[in-house]
Amino acid sequence: MFELSARAQDFVSRTQAFISDVIEPVETQFWQDVHALNQGGDWTHWQWPAQLESLKDQAKQAGLWNIFLPDAKLGQGLSVQEYAHVAELSGRSLIAPVVFNCNAPDSGNMELLWRYGTEQQKQQWLMPLLEGKIRSVFCMTEPDVASSDATNMQATAIIEGDEIVLNGRKWWSSGLGDPNAKIIIFMAHTPDPTKDRHHQHSMVLVPIDTQGVKIERMLPVFGDYDAPHGHGEVSFNQVRVPISNFIGGAGQGFEIAQGRLGPGRIHHCMRCIGAAEKSLELMIDRGMSRKAFGKEILKLGGNLERVAEARVAIDQARLLTLYAAYKMDTLGNLAALTEISAIKVVAPSVLEKVVDMAMQIHGGAGLSQDTPLTGFFAQARALRLADGPDEVHKGMIAKLELAKRGYTQNRH
């Protein structure tokens, strides 16, 4: 079921070699440079080290660019399951997804424009994103409502003549601090009494320099601003854009969101598995290279059992994620709803568990920025909220299981 074609295996091999030979030797210094260039929350001066463009150029020349996109002309034409193996490898590095132009939220935004955008929207925004010339932002979560229920959304996108008028406040908008961020995808309520509750929301393209768009602040995650990418709070006050800036038309926001989130969850989950593999390797190497009480640390207490538990958990998560990808490729997103929800619960939790073990074995070093472990841990904990909280995904799984037995879930 999961056997790769020769072409897909070639991508996996070349990605593995590129990460090992090009990225890993410079990554520690790269992140030191990032932290030196971007101190504190003053996002107006954030910047990437110049080395990033060199790494991206090398990735382009190696044919490892836009690998996520299934379009054979604009991307590399890999299926969801085939790309999943590449995504796992890129998850071993905190910078590899950016180097390959396969990073969130851009990959999801690019796939959204590829699937639902007009030709004008593709030429104006998709092509520069695919070329790596600009970055993008996705604005959905709001500070004043429980955003786990997207129908709570208070931001509005109201049609007035040939314009859309946008008002509202969003936060945890990833990529908002990036100096190359040029376009926002804004999801908002477009009231229409003739439509059901899931056809009253829209996605709108908003250039970041449009009048009325104001970046209020950047939000730290565990005390780190994730500069120069950033996760920000942004307000929209009487922002006006042409009606042609609707993606897929008014009221299509939820339908488009499901199309965007399905493949994106596979990407996130496989990156989590790659990060978990890297964490386990670091855990073993650290635990076998240091001694306490006359033994290697890994041989003390229940540490060997923890290694075994990590291996079992990682492999289980990988198989479940690949199965979800297989169902998406062969039967479509709707047929894989249970599996997509399941992997969103499982993969970040597995990463969180394995990283926690690795941090414990590293002692104080595990809490520092000398290893990627703290970055992996923040990634894992954030992902348990970022694409919807665990509870929402578990609720979906339970609802689908009840439906198999002919029961419906009553709403109160």
N, C-alpha and C positions, 0 to 999 in steps of 0.2 A: 504493500500500500504506500509506503513512504520511500520507495526506491527512487533515486534521483536520475534524471537523464544525464548523459555525458556532458551536455552543455551546462546544466545546472551544477554538476559536480565540479566543472572547471571554474565556475564562479566561486564556489565554496573554497576551492584550493587556492585560487588567486587572492581572494579576500583574506584568507588565513595567512598567506605569505606576506601580503602588504601590511597587515597589522603587526606581524612579528618583525618584519625587516625595516619598515618605515615609521610606523606610529609608536610602537612601544619603546624604542630607543630614545625618543625625544619627549615622551608624554610627561614625565616627571618635571623636566625643565619647563615645558610648555605651561603647565598649570602654575608653576612658580611665577612665570612671567605674567600670567593672567591675574594672579593675586597682587602682584606688584603694580600692575597698571590700573587696577580697579579697586580702590580702597573705599569702603563705606558705601552708603546708599545714594551718593550723588551720581545718579545714572546719566546725567547730561554729559559727562566726560568719559563714559565707559568706552572701551575699545578692545578689539582682539589683537593679539600679537601678530606682527607682520608674517610670521612663519605659517599662519593658518592658510593664507592664500597659496603659498608654495606647496603645502600638503594637499590642498584641493586640486591644484594643477597636476600634481603627480597622480592623484586618484583618477582624474579625467584621462590622462595619458595611458593609464593602466586599464581603462575601460571599466572602472569601478565607480560609476557615477549614475545617480538616479536609478539604482538597482531595484528599488521598491516598486516602480511603476510598471504594471503589466503590459503597457503599450510597447511594441517592439521598435517603434520609430522614436518615440520621445523618451522611453525608458529602455529597459533591457529585455522586456517581454517574458519575465519569469512569472510563474503562477504564485499564488499566495503561499502554498506549501513550499515551493522551491525557494522563494525569498526568505521564508522563515529560517532556513538553515544559515543564510547569510546574516540575518538579523541577530541570530544567537552569537555569532562570532563578533559582530560589531558591539554587542553588549558587554564584552570583556573590557572595553575601553570607554572612558567617559567622553572621548573626543572623536572616536571613529565615525559615529553617525553623522556628525557635522562635516567631517572630511569627505564622506561619500555622498553628501547632500541627501541624506536619508533620515534626517532628524525631525523630531516633533517640535512644534506643530506644523512645520512646513510640509512634511510628507503627506499628512492628512489633508492639509489645505490644497496641495497640488493635486492630489487624487480627486478631491471634491470638485475642483475647477475642471479637471480632465473629464470627469463623468457628467457634470451638470452645467458647466459654464457655457456661455455663448462664444462664438468665434471671436468677437471683439474682446470679451473678458479673457479669453485664452491668450490672445496676442498681447494684450496690455499687461496682464499680471502673471499668467501661467508660464509663459516663455522666459521672462526674467528670473522667475523662481527656479525653473529647471536649469537655467544657466548659472545659478548661484550668485547672481548680481544683487539680488535683494532678499530680504527675509520677510516673514509674515507673522500675524498674530491671530489667535482665535478667541473671541470674547463671548463667553456664555454665562459663567458663574457670576452671581450677584451677591453683594455683602448683606443685603437687608432681608433676604428670604432664604428658606431652606432649598438650596439649588439641587438637592437630590431628586426633587420633583420639579422637572423643567417647566411644567405648566404654571408654576408659581411666578415665573419670570415677570418682572415689572417694567423692564425696558420696553420701549415701544418703537415701532417702525410704521408710521402713518403715511398713507398716500395723500398728497396734496397736489392736484394737477399732474404735472409731469415730473414731480419730485417726490422723494421719500424724506420725511422729517424724522430724525432719530433723537430720542431722549432716553437717558438712563445712566446707570453706573455699573460697571463691571469690575471684577477683581480676579486675582490669580490668572491674569492674562499672560501666558508664557511667551517670552520673546519680546516683550514690550520695551525692554531696555536695550535691545540690540541696536547698535548704530546703523545697521543696514535695514531695519524694519521699515517698510514702506506702505504695507497694505494690511488692513484689519478686516476679518470676517466677523460681522456683528450679528448675533442672533437675538431677535426681539419679538414681542407680541404685536401682531397685526390683527386687531379685532375685526371679526366678520361674523355677524349673527347667523348667517346662512350656512356656516361650516361647523363641523364638530370640533372638539377641544384640541385635537391633534392636527388640525389644519388652520390654526390661527397664529402660527409663528413663522417667521421668515429669516432668511440669511441675506445679509446685505454687504456688499463690498464698500469699504470706506478707506480712502487714502488717509494715512496717519496724520498728514498735515492739513486736513480739512478744518475749516473754521468751526469752532465749537467742540473739537476733540481736545481734551486736556488730560495729560498724564499726571495723576495726583501724587503717586509715590510708588516705590518699589517695596515689595514685601519679602522679608528674610525668611528662609526655611531653616529651622534649627540655628538661627543666628547668622546664616550665610546668605548673601544676596544673589548667589548664582550669577554673578556678573561675568561677562557683559550680556548674557542672555536675559536674565531677570524675569520676575513674575510681578506684574504691576496692577495697580488700581487706576482705572481710567474713567472719566466722565464724558458724557455726550450731551451737550446742551444746544438744542435747536440745530442739530447738524443736518445739513441739506445735501443730498446727492441725487443724481438723475435716477429716474425710475428704472432705467436700464441696468442699475447696479444690483437689483434683485438677482439672486442666484436661483435659477429654476422657477422663478415666479413667486408671487406673494402666497403665503400659506404653506409653502413646501418645506419649511425648516426642519420638521421632525423626520420627514422621509429622507431628506438629504443627510441629516445627522446620523441616521442609522447606516447609510451607505458609507459615511466617513469613518464611523467608529468601528465597524466590523474588522476591516483589514488592519486598522490602526491598533486594535487590541492584540492582534496576532503579533505585530511588530513589537509592541511594548513587552508582551509576555516572553517572547523569545529573547529579547535583550535582557530581561530579568534572568532568564536561564543562563545566558552567557556570563552575566555578572556573578551569578551563584557559582558557576564552574570556576571562574577566576578566584573567587573568595575561598572556595574549597582548596584550590591549589596553594594559595597563600597560607591558608591555615595549616596544611600539611607541612609545607616547607618550614614555616616558622616553628611549628611544634616539634619537628624532628631535628632542628638545628640548635635548640636551646635545652639545657638541662636544669632540673631542680630536684633536690633530694635524691641525687644520684641516678636519675632517669631522664630520658627525653620527656619534655612536657606532654607530648601527645600520648605517652604511655601512662600518664598519671590519671587517677580517678576514672571517670567514664568517657574520657576524650576519644578513645578509639571507637566506642559505640556511637559517639556523635558524628564521627567521620562516616560510619556506615549509614546512619540515619540521613545524613546530608546526601549521600549518593543515591539512596532510595528515593528521597523526596524530589531531587533534581530530575531523575529519570522519569518518575511518574508525571511530573509537571510537563516535561518535554513531550512525552507521548500524548498527553491530553491536548496540548497545544497543537501538535502536528495533526491530530485527529480533527480538531476544529478547523484547521486550515484545509485539510482534505475535503471535509464536508462543504466548506465554502466554495472550493474549486469545482466540486462535482455536482452539488445540489443547490448551492446558493446560500446567501446569508440567513434567510428565514429558516432554512432547515437546520442551521447550526446554532440557533439561539441558545439552547441549553449549554452547548459546549463553549460558546463565546463568553457567556456569563460565568461559567465554571472556571475557565482559565483566568479570568480577571480576578477571581477570588484566590485561586491557587498560586499562580506564578509570583505575584509580589510577596505573598505570605511566605513562600518557600525561600525567596531571596532574603527577606527580612530575618528568617530563622537561621539560614546558613551564614549570613554576614555577622549576625550576633555571635554565633559560635566562633567565627574567625577573629572577631574583635576581642573576644575573651582570651583566646590563645595568644594574641599579640600583646596583651596587657595594655599599658599606657600608650604604646605606639598605635594601637588600634583605634584610639580616640583622636589621633592627630591627622594631619594631612600628608604624612609621610607615605601612606598607602592610599589606594582608592576606596578603602572600606567605608569611610565616613560618607563619601559621595554615593556609594552603592546603598548604604543604609537609608540615607535621605531619599534616594530614588524609590526604594521599596516602600517606605512609609507614605510618601506622597502619592504613589500610584494607587494605594488603597483608598484614596479619595478622588484622584484626578479624573478618572473616567467613570465616576459614580462610586459611591461607597459600597463596601462589601455587602451591607445589608440589602441594598437595592438588587444586586446581582443574585443574592441568595433568594430573595423574594421572587425574582423572575424564574429561577430554577424550580422553586416549589410550585409556582403557578402552573408551569408547563407540566410538571409531574402530576398534579391534580387533574389537569385537563386530559391527560392520557387515560385516566380512570373515569372520565365523564363528569368530574366535579368542576364547579366554577368558584372563583374567589370573590366573595362579596365585598363590595366597597362600602365604607362608612364615611 
